[in-house]
């Protein structure tokens, strides 16, 4: 009886250790996609090819990385993981934003033109809940979206088919950048709340006649739960990973627009700040020291890069707006 009990404990320890090694392997983040991957087979670059390819490769990287798509897993060991699912959620949110802008702006010549059918269907499939695991599963819907994006790309590069277009203009690029500003601003606030802060209410600032539905607090204490600090960090890391992939593609497709506006440096500054967010995390834990304390605060360091990237996005938006 005693020997059986010891064997049971030994087996449990072995299973736990194997599961731990698997979680480490499945926590390896996908590499940033190199700009060379966006080239059209060495041929003359077709406008829109780089951005569409970046969207395709980003989704494929999320699906094909070690462990595959983990956010909807319901069995061990992935059900106990939270950092990689947070990374996946941050990345897929950026994918959805770009897919929406491609459907509404990049593929349409004017406000009254119709949306591309493949982009419309792809965006719909990308919007499935990332934790959906039964029927349909998130993986199957995202894979179908990739197929639709590839169909759109094939139609776009075919000179005999003028129906599928990608319009690289300053005004539609600005529409995407406005969404990026909101995302980066929200990320910076959530990361900064890791140490807690009193936040003043600025909801109605700038308009003396502005109103809101119900009265808000003049100030309130905002602090991220210690249980969620690593999730917020890795969600931001996933979002900036995807955004970095897209910015490198935008640099290719909108090269002439950026050159005309003398805005290439602003975009490269955004890319540089986003690259800093992808540095290796050597600590086994996301530390949450105070701002000037003895222990590092990884969230505040990430918030610094996010804020600087957001400032560069605002500069780029202003340059594109100018005549």
N, C-alpha and C positions, 0 to 999 in steps of 0.2 A: 504493500500500500504506500509506504514511504517512498519507494523507488519510483512508483507511478507519479506521485505528487511532484517529485523533483524533475522527472522528465517533462511533465506538463509546464512547469515554470521555465525550464530550459527552452522548450519549444516556443513559448510565448515571447521569451527574450529574443530568440532568433527571428521570429516573425516581426517583432517590433523593430529590430535592427535593420532587417531587409526593407521594411516599409519606410524607415527613416532615410535610408540611402536612396530609395526611389523618389521620395519627396525632394531630396536635394537635386537629383538629376532633372526632375520635372520642373524645378524652380529656375533652371537656366533660361535667361531671357534671350529672345531672338536678336540677332545682330541687326544693326542699322543697315538698310539697303543702300548699296553703293549707287552713285549717280549713273555709272556706266550701264547698269541694268535697265535703264530707261531708254537706251538707244534702239532705234528701229532697224535692227539687223545690219548695221553699218550703212544703210541707205539714207537718203535725204530725210531728215526728221520731219514728220508730219505733226502739225500743231495739235496738241491734245494727247499725243501718244504717250508722252512721259507721265503726265498726271494720271491718265487712265491706268497705265501700267503700274504706277506707284500704288494706286488704290487696290489693284488686283494682287500685287505681290505682298502688300501689307496684310490683307486678309488671308492669303495663302500661308504666310509666315506664322500667323496666329493658329491656323488649323494644323500645320505640319510640324510645329516645334515639338520638342521632346514632351511626351505626355499628351500631345494634341490639345484640344479645347477642354479645359478643366472646370470652367465655371458651372457647368451643369452636371458634373459627376456626383453620383449619390452613393458611391461605395468607397471604402478605404483603399489606398491611403489618401487619395485626392480630396475626399470629402472633408478631411481635416486641414487642408491647405487653404490659406486665405490670401497670401501675398500675390501669387500668380493669377488667381481669379480677379483680384483687384487690378492687376496690370492689364489683363484682358479687357476688363470693363472700360478702363480709361482709354485703351486703344480703339475699341469698337465704337465708342462715343465719337471720337475724331473721324473714324471711317464713315459713320452715319452723317456727320456734318458735311463732309466733303461730297458724299453721294447726293445729299440734298441740294447742295450748291451746283453740282454738275447737272442735276435734273432741272433746276429752276433757272440757272444763270448761264453756265458755261456752254450748254448745248442749245441754247435758244438765242435767236438773233434779236428778238424784241419781246416786249411784254405780252403781245397777243399771239405769239407763235406757240405751237403745240409742243408738249414735252415729248422727248424721245421715249418710245414704248419700252425698250430694253432697260434704260436708266430708271424709268418709273417702276418697273417690276423689280429691278435689283434693289432699289432703295426700300421698297416695301419688304423684301425678304431680309434685308439687313436690320430692319426694325423689330424683328422678333425678339422676345425677351432672351437675354443672354444666358439665363439659367434654365431655359426650356430643355427638357431631356427626353420627353416621351414622343408624342407625335403632334407636330413635327419637332425634330430636335434642332437646336441652334446650329450644330455643325452642318446638317443637311441643307438648311435654309441659306447659310452663309456660302456653302459650296455652290448652290444654285445661283446665288447672286454673282459669284465669280464667273460662272459660265455666261451669264447675261452681260456682264461687263466685257468679257472677251468678244461676245457677238457685236456689241456696240463698237469696240475698238476695231474689229475686222471690217465693219461697215464704214467706219470713219476713215480708214487708210485706203479704202478702195476708191480710186478716182472716178470710177464709173457710177458710183452711188453717192449723190450729193445730199441724200436725206439725213445722214448722220454727220453732224458737224460739232466742232469745238471752237468757240470764239474766245480768243485771247485778247481781252480788252481791259482797260484800267478800271472801268466801272464795275464789271462783274467780278474782277479780282478783289475789289474793295468790299463787295458784299460778303465774300468769304472771310476776309480779314476782320470785318466787324464781328463775325461770330467767334473768331479766334480771340479777339480782345475780351469778349465776355467770358469765354472758357478760361483763359489765362488769369483774368482778374479773380474769378471764383476760386481757382486752384490756389492762388497766392493767399487769399483770405483764409481758406481752410487750413493751409499749411501753417500760417502764422498763428492760428488759434491753438496750436499744439502747446504753447506756454500759457495760454489764457490772456485775454486783454479786454479792457473796457472799450466797447465800440459805440461811438456816438451815432445818433440817427441822422443820416444825411439823405433820406429818401426823397424829400421835397426841396432839396437845395437848388437854387438857381431860378426858381419861379415862385414869386410871392403869391400867385393865385392858384398854385397847385394844390390838389386835395387827394386824399386817399380814403379807402372804404371805411376803415376803423382807425382810431387813434393808435399810434405806436409808442414804444418806450423812447424816452429821450436818450437813454443810454442803457446798455445791457452788457453783462459779462459773457463773453464768448470763449468757450474752451472745449477743445476736442477731447473726447474720452480717451484715456490711456489705452483702452482696448482697441480703439479705431485708428490710432496714430499711424501704425505701419500700413494699414489699408489705404489711408489717404495718401501716404507717401508713394506707395506702389501704383495706385491708381493714377497719380500725377506722372509717375515715371512711364507708365504705359501710354498715357496721352501724349507726352512729349516725344516718345519714341515714334509713334505714328505721325505726329506733326512734323518731325524732322524728316521723315521719308517724303512727306508731301511737299515741304518747302524746297527740297532739292529738286523735285520734279517741276515745281512752279518756276524755279530759276531757269529751267530749260524752255518750257512752253511760253513763258512770258518774257523771254530775253529781250525782244525788241521793245516791248512796252516799258520795261524797267530801264532800258538804255535811254529811251526817249525822255523819260521822267528823271533820268540821272539817279535812279533809286537802287542800283545794283548793290551798293555798299550797305544800304539799310537791310536788304534781304540777307546778305551774307552775315550781318551782325546778328540777325535772328537765328540763323543756322548755327553760328558760333555759340550763342547762349544755350540753344537747345542741345548741342553736342555736350556741353558741360553737365547737363542733367543726366547723361547716360554714362558718367564715370562709374567705375566699379565700386560697389559698396563692400568694403572690407570687414565691416563690423557684422557679427552674426545677428545682431539686433538693431532695430532702428532706435537710436538713442534719443532721449527727450530731455536733455539738460536745459537749464534756464539760459536766457539770452547771453549772459556774460559769466556763466557758471563754470565749474571745473569740468563738467561732462559736455561733450558736443551735443548739438541739436541738429539732427539731419534734416528735419522738416524746415527749419529756418534757412539752412544752406540751400535747400531746393527752392524755397520761396524767393530767395535772392535771385537765383538764375531765372525763375519764372517772371519776376517783376521786371528784370532787365530785358528779357525777351518781349514782354508786353509793351514796354516803352519803345522798343525798336519797331514793333508792329504798328503802334500809334504813329510813329514817325513815317513809316512807309505808307500808311493810309493817307496822311497829310500830303505827302509827295504825289501820290497818285491822284488826289483830288485836285491839285493845282493844275492849271492849264499848261 
